[in-house]
């Protein structure tokens, strides 16, 4: 029997350590999974509707770097798609491009870049577009028919390229990273603060109640009123502190934000705090060992950050890590925050991601309610047992 227990213990430890190592190894390997993003979301406005524009469109479609999500009718529609963060880059093929090409006049394509969220993606999109245009220029220099552009490999370049790309970056003229980097890295700290605040609040309540009632040995056995109070107070403290720190940091780094949109950002922060707190709340209710709790929080915080889609863009992730990122609230917090903070969109634009955060909170608080119910039954049972033992001792003292 002892040998069997030993074998089970060894196998259990091997499985746990292996899973932990796979988790951390995959986080590191994910950064090098692909050398460049794939399936970059773009939209193309074809104002020319010519053989040239169809050839350009064909070559862009043939590249595995892009995913053409729309072909809007005009530039204004394209700009609105960037405002809603629906695309990473827009391409405009101008009127009379084919006619200008036939007249030996340079044709400039416009690349409208989404300069918020992850700057590496629109930067890569622009780089790949320039490579495609360079190839087409080389083929034009070889007098390849416009209809056949992209049909054979490029072997030489023209002295003066007939096609070129000019870019315009929205929200960030130099692809400045502050407005996207800071929220992402602050999200790492927000997770930790949200989880630790409720952890310390509940462990403090447990210590107080154990002094009054030594038979209480688990947080879930604390009276319901104190458990609810700890959850509310910790959420207010963490959410308010994070909001103040968020806007103070943005001010210190000179990141512009619209005062009228502050309350939308604060609502997203508080909802994210609530989602993270709900996870920590469930853990603290059922685990007494603070060392184990700290290890679990670390295992939640680091993968959530690495798979949030910022450090490693979704396009570079393998399928499994991409799915794992969806298991954590941080991904949906960042998606919602970029819309209301970077893109100045109303809260309704971020509703799908807000709903995800509500689902996290609802799920873990529901599980916490079940744990609390079990804990209250345990406390009553322990109290009854404690009273019986005290009565026996009293009887023995009287008899003696």
N, C-alpha and C positions, 0 to 999 in steps of 0.2 A: 504493500500500500504506500509506504514511504517512497519507494523507488518511482512509483507511478506519479505521485505528487511532484517529485523532483523533476521528472521528465516533462510534465505539464508546465511547471514553472519555467524551465529552460526554454521550451518551445514558445511560451507566451512572451518571454523577454526578447527572444529572437525576432518574433513577429513585430512587436512594438518598436524595437530599435530599428529594424529594417524599414518600417513604414515612416518613421521619423527621418531617417537618412534619405529615403527616396524623396520625401517632401522637400528637404533642404537642397538635395542635389538637383532636383528638377527646377527649383527656383534659380539656382546658379546657371544651369544649362540652358534654361529658357531665354537667358539674355543673348545667347549665341545660336539660338535655334535656326534662325535664318539671317542672311546677311542684309536683307532689305525687306521693308514691309511689302506685303502682297494685298491684293484686293482693296487698294486705296479707293475710297469713294469719290467719284468725280461726276460732273455734269458737263455737257457740251452744248453750246449754243451755236448752231450752224446758220449763220446769216447769209452764206453764199449759195448753198445748195447747188454745188457744181461738181465736176469730176475731181477737182483738186480737194474740195472739202470731204468728198466721199472717200478719197484715198487716205487722207489724214485720219478720218474716223476709223477706217478699216485697220490702219496700222496701230492705232491706239487700242482698238478692240482686240487685236492679235496679241498684244502684250499681256502677260499674266500679272503685271503690277497693278492694273486698274480694274475697277468694277464700275461700269457706267450705270449710275442709278437713275439718271433722268437726262432728257434732252429738252430743256425748257425753250420757250419760244423767244425770249429776249433776255437782255442783260439784267433788267430789274428783277425778273423771276429768279435768275441765278443768284443775285445778291441776297434775296430773301431766303434761299436755301442755305446760304452760308450763315445768315443771321440765326437760322433755326438749328445750326450745327448738323445739318443733314449731309453735307459733303465736306471733303477735305480740300478740294480744288475744283475750280470751274475753268473751262476753256472756251474762248470765244473766237470763232473763225469769222473774220470781218467780211462785210459786203464787198463784192467785186474783187475778191482775192484772186480768182482764176484769171480775170481780165488783166489785173495788175501784173500777174506773173507772166502772161503772154507779152505784156508791154515792157518786160524787163524792169519792173518796179518792185522794190522790196515789199514783201507782205509780212506784217507783224501780227502774230497770234497773241491774244491776251490770256494770261494765266492769272486767275483770281484766287489767291490762297487764303485759306482759313488759318489765321495766325494765332488761334487760341488752342486750348487743350494740348495735345502732344505736338510740339513744333517739328519733330523729326519727320512726321508723316507728310505734311505739305511740302517740306523741304525735299524729301525723297521724290515726291510726285513731280515737282518742278524739274529735278535733275533728270528723271527718266524721260520726261517730255522733251527736254533739250536733246537727249540722246536720239530719240526718234526723229526729231526735226533735223538733226545733224546727218542722220542716215539718208533722209529724203533729199537734203541739199546735195549730198554726194551723188545721188542718182540723177538729180536734175542736171548736174554738171556733165553727166555722161549722156545727156539728151534722151533719157528714158521717158517714154510716154507718161503723162500725168496719171492715166488710168492704171498704169503698171507699177506705180511707186510702191516700194516695199516688197516687190516680187523677187528681186535678186539682192545679194549682199552688197554693202557699200565697199568700194575699193579705192576711191579717191574723193577729194573734197573740192568744191568750187572755190575760186579766189574770193568772191563776194557772195555769201549765201543769199539766196532769193527768199528763203523762209527764215523767220526768227521769232523768238518769244519774248514778250515783255510782261513782267509780272506786276501785280498789285496785291499787297497784303492787307487784309482787313484786321483791324483792332490792334495790330502790332507791326509798325513799319519795318522793323528789323528782325522779325520773328523772335522778339523778346520773350523770355521764358518765365518772367516773374509771376505773371498772372495765372500761369498754369502750374509751375513748379511749386510755388509756395503752398497753394491749397493741397497739392498731393502730399508733400512732405508733412504739412500740418495734420493731414488726415492720419498719418502714422502715429503722431502724438495724441490726437483726439481719441483714437481707439483705446490707447493705454489709459488715458486719464478717465474716460467714461467708465471703463471696466474696474479700475482701481478705486474710484470714488465710492461706488456702491459696495465693493468688496470691503473696504475699511469701515464703511458705515455699518454693515451687517455684522462684521466681526466685533466691532465695538459694542453693538447691542448684545451680542452673545456673551461677551465678557461681563457686561453689567448684569444680565439675567442669571448667569451662572453663580454670581456671588449671592443672589437671593435664593436661587433654586439649584443646588448642585447637581440634581438629577438631569438637568437639561444639558445635552452634549452635542446638539446639532442646531444649526441656524434655523432650520425649518420648524423647530419646536418652539421658537419665540412666539409670543402672542401676535395675532394677525395685525392688530393695530400698529405695533411697533415695526413690523415688516413693511406695511404700506407706507408708514411715515418715512422710513429709511429710503425707500425707492423714490418717493416724491422729492424729498430734500436733496438727495444725491443728484437727481436729474436736474433740479433747479441750479444747484451749485456748479455742476460740471458744464451744463449748457450755457449758463451765464458767463462763467470764466472763459470758456472756449470762444464765445462770441466776442467778448472784450479783447481777448488775445488776438483773435483773427483780424479784426479791423485795426487794432493797434499796429500789428506787424505789417499789414498792407500800407498803413500810413507811413511807417518808418522806412519802408522800401520804396515809397513813392509810386505804388501801384494805384492807378485811378479806379474809383468806384462811384457809382451813382447813389447819392443819399436816399433817393426815393425807393431804391431797390434793397436797402439794408434789411428791412423787415422780412423780405422773402429769403434772403441769405440766412438770417437768424432762424427762421422757421425750419429751413433745411438742416441747419446745424443741430437744432434741438431734436429734430426727428432722428437724425443720425445718432445723436447721444442716447436717445431712448432705445434705439435698436441695439446698440452695443451694450447698454446697461442691461437690457433684457437677457442677453446671453450670459453676462457675468452674474446676474441675479440668480439664474437657474443653477449655474455652477456652484456658487457659494452656498446655496440652499442645501446642496447634496454632497459637497466635499468639505471635509473638516481640515485637511492638511493644507496649510498655506503654501508649502513648497510645491505641491502638485498643482495648486491653483495658479501659481506664478508660471509654472512650466506650460500649462494649458493656454494661459493668456498669451504667452510668447508664441506658441504654435498657431494661435489665431491671428495675432497682429502681423507677424512677418509675412506669411503667405498671402494674407489679404492685401498687403501693400504691394508685394511683388506681382500679384495677379490682378491688380486693380485696373490694368490697362494703361498705366502711365509709364512706369519704369520699363516695362516690356509691352509694346503695342500689341493689341489683339491680333493684328495681321502676322506677327512674328511668333505667336504662341502655337504650340501643338494643341490638338483638339482637347485633350484631357485637362491641361492647365487652364485653358480658356474656360472650360466648364467649372473647374474648381473656383475660379475667380467669381463666378456667379453665386457661390455659396456664402459670400461675405457681404455685409452691408456697404463696405467702403466703395466698391465699384459703383453702386447706384447713387451713393452720396456724391461722388465726384461727377458723375454724369449729370445729376440734378444741379450741382453747384456751378458747373461750367455754363449751363444754360442761363441761370438766374444771375450769376456774378459776372462771367466773362462776356456773355452774349446779351445781357440785360433783357432777357425774356421774362414774361410773366410766369407765375408759379404754375399755371395750368400747362405750360409747355413742358414742364418737368414732371407732370402727373404720373406717367408710367413708372418712373424711377421712385417717386414718392410713394406710390402704391406698394412697391417692392419693400421699401423700408417699413411701411406699416405692417406688411405681412410678416417680416422678421420679428417686429415687436409683438404682434399678436400671437405668433406661434410660441415664442419663448416665454412670454408672460402666461400663456395658457398652461404650458408645461409647468411653470413655476407655481401656478394656482393648485395644480394637482399635488405637487411636492409639499406645498404648505398644508393642504388638507391632510396628507399623510402625516406630516409633522405634528399637527394639532392632535390627531388620534394618538400618536406616540407619546406626546406630552401628557395627555390625560391618563394613558395607561401607566406611564412612569410615575406620575403623581399618585395614582391609586396604589401602586406597588410601594412607593415611598411611604405613604400614610400607613399602609398595613404593617410595614417593617417598624415604623416608629411606635405604632400601637403595641406591637409585640415587645419592643424594648421597654416601653412604659409598664406593661404588665409584669415583665420580668423584674423590673426595679421594685415594683410594689410588692411582689411576692417575696423578693429577697429582703 
